[in-house]
Amino acid sequence: MHLLFIDESGTPPKPTNNDQSYFVIAGLVIPEDRWQGMNDKLSGLKLRLQYRGEVKWRFFAPNNHDPENPMKDWEQDRRNNFRNDIFSIITETKSCKIIACVSESPTAYGLGNVNSQDDLYFKTYKPVTERFQYLLQDITRASGRDTFGMIVADHRGKGDDDSMRHRHERLIRESGQYTSQYKNFIEGLFFAPSHLSVGIQLVDMVAGATWRAQAHNDRTWFDKLRTSFRSSPQGRIDGYGIARFPKRGWQGQILD
């Protein structure tokens, strides 16, 4: 069993926003037999550094001194060392893989079939599910055994969760001619509060680093994760570990 934890970075812009802005949904695939070890490493790291609370990408920003930030009194070097150790938990677990989709809002809204923030969110989510299915198929072929997976998403709110759950079920049910066939998926879409989920906290860091690289051309932390992205046999991640929505008409830089 493989668990795909997903979280987003950025906010899907409204259709009336004509600025070139990006939205990211990232996924971290953790095999079930690696979850406990990653949980223990993150818990141990927090304990050694006396960090109390959940890990969030935004807490590492130099000017973030919010009262709920456990690092509000930390110097930036200390924050960066902690962030580097968190990323090492991911990259040192070789069987963990990262998949993501980046949407470019003006290009997406120009398609004609993306008319709302909810549409844009789901259109960014769909390629992540497809690449999870491809990864499960790859593992099945390599191992000779059927490999299955399930998706755990960050809890956003009852209305948003219900909408995503229904759209996810329709996507899986109608898979076939125009979408991937999700033969390796188990059950539906699950939700977990981030403060109770190690996987959601780790993928929040992945999503933040990916958004930063795409939106601000700052690959400092993205490059530390690059080896963990799903890639082609030649090592390419564009189209394999990172999907672009929409691919046709894309105007911005291409992460690879």
Phi, psi and omega in degrees: 000135176241135180256127175256110176266132182233148176205163183246163172223136189088176179235133177302119182292158175287156179301336181279353179274112183266000179290150177283103182231156187238150178225137185236135164242121181247153178228139176243118182266119181239119174297147185302328183278000177251348184298314184298318179296319179291322176299315181295321180295316180293319179297318179294321179297315178299319182295316181296324182267001181057043178265120183244112180133183181275158179269130177224140180304317186294337179294339185274353180298140184304327184259013180273104177238031180302147181302328182276357181278116179298343181255018187300335181256007182275146169289158185296324179299321179293320177298315183294323177296320177296315179299319179298320178294323177296315180295328178294328176301322180285308187289332179282346176267091192296335181278354175278139180230148178252136172226150184203165171224137177245128177253144177249107195297313182298322178293319181294314181292340177283353182289327182103339180250010174242108190237000183208167176297324179295319176300314182296320178300311184290324179294334175279329179288319187304312180298333177293317178296321180296316181289333172294317177298316178299319179296317178297322177295318179299315181294321178298314180296319183289325184268338184078007178235144176298131180240129185242162182214162176220156186248133177238121183248157176292134177291126181251329184158152187302314182297313179296318181296317180297318179298315180294320181298317180292318178294321178298314180298320178294321178299313181292318183292324183264012181296149180152256190295317186251356179223174176296153171266120187268064185286343185255010180270143175245135178059202183251213181263127181255154179234144179218138174297137187299325183290348179254004186232116176296318181298318179293321178296319180292318182286336173301321178293321178296314181298318180297318180293322180291316178298318180298319180294319183284313187280331186234006179055035178249100185265013185310310184265331176301317182294334176292336181262351193304322183294344181268352178288142171302137185218166175285169176303335179271000177092010180277138179254338177298121181089345181248299178266334178231122174262153175246134176233124349278153180287318179287130180085005181304133185252333186274187178291159179250120179283127177206000000 
